Amino acid sequence: MTASPFTVLQEVVEELVRRHGSVRAAARVLEIDHAYLYRLRTGEKNDPGEELLRKLKLRRIVTHERKEKK
């Protein structure tokens, strides 16, 4: 089973925070608001724009599933 895209996003943000020492420092490097980065880290936000995805070295992939019939 693959990780959810939101989990991957949170993992990448968490790695950046560890590497730079704090959410504020990582946000400074990414040139984004630290509060937004914190919300991405906690999963409160989960839809960053293309520019931030590029900075995080991620890409958006949209998939579809068939609904189960009742």
C-alpha positions as CSV (number, residue, x, y, z in Angstrom):
1,M,0.0,0.0,0.0
2,T,1.3,3.5,-0.9
3,A,1.4,6.4,1.5
4,S,-1.3,9.0,1.0
5,P,-0.2,12.2,-0.8
6,F,-0.9,14.2,2.4
7,T,1.4,11.9,4.4
8,V,4.1,12.4,1.8
9,L,3.7,16.2,2.0
10,Q,3.9,16.1,5.8
11,E,7.0,13.9,5.8
12,V,8.8,16.2,3.4
13,V,7.9,19.3,5.5
14,E,9.0,17.4,8.7
15,E,12.3,16.5,7.1
16,L,12.9,20.2,6.1
17,V,12.0,21.3,9.7
18,R,14.5,18.8,11.1
19,R,17.2,19.8,8.6
20,H,16.8,23.6,9.3
21,G,16.1,23.3,13.0
22,S,12.6,25.0,13.2
23,V,9.5,25.7,11.2
24,R,10.5,29.4,11.0
25,A,14.0,28.6,9.6
26,A,12.5,26.1,7.1
27,A,9.9,28.7,6.0
28,R,12.6,31.3,5.6
29,V,14.5,29.0,3.2
30,L,11.3,28.3,1.3
31,E,10.3,32.0,1.3
32,I,6.8,31.2,2.7
33,D,4.9,32.2,5.8
34,H,6.0,30.0,8.8
35,A,2.3,29.7,9.9
36,Y,1.4,28.2,6.6
37,L,4.3,25.8,6.8
38,Y,3.2,24.8,10.3
39,R,-0.3,24.1,9.0
40,L,1.1,21.9,6.1
41,R,3.1,20.1,8.7
42,T,0.1,19.3,10.9
43,G,-2.1,18.4,8.0
44,E,-4.5,21.3,8.6
45,K,-3.6,22.5,5.0
46,N,-2.9,20.0,2.3
47,D,-3.0,21.7,-1.1
48,P,0.1,23.8,-1.7
49,G,0.5,25.6,-5.0
50,E,2.7,24.6,-7.9
51,E,5.6,26.9,-6.9
52,L,5.8,25.5,-3.3
53,L,5.5,22.0,-4.6
54,R,8.4,22.7,-6.9
55,K,10.4,24.0,-4.0
56,L,9.6,20.9,-2.0
57,K,10.5,18.7,-5.0
58,L,7.1,17.2,-5.2
59,R,4.5,17.0,-7.9
60,R,0.7,16.7,-7.7
61,I,-0.8,13.5,-9.1
62,V,-4.6,13.2,-9.3
63,T,-6.2,9.8,-9.3
64,H,-9.8,8.5,-9.5
65,E,-11.4,5.4,-8.0
66,R,-14.6,3.7,-8.8
67,K,-17.2,3.9,-6.1
68,E,-18.4,0.7,-4.6
69,K,-22.0,-0.2,-5.6
70,K,-24.4,-0.6,-2.7
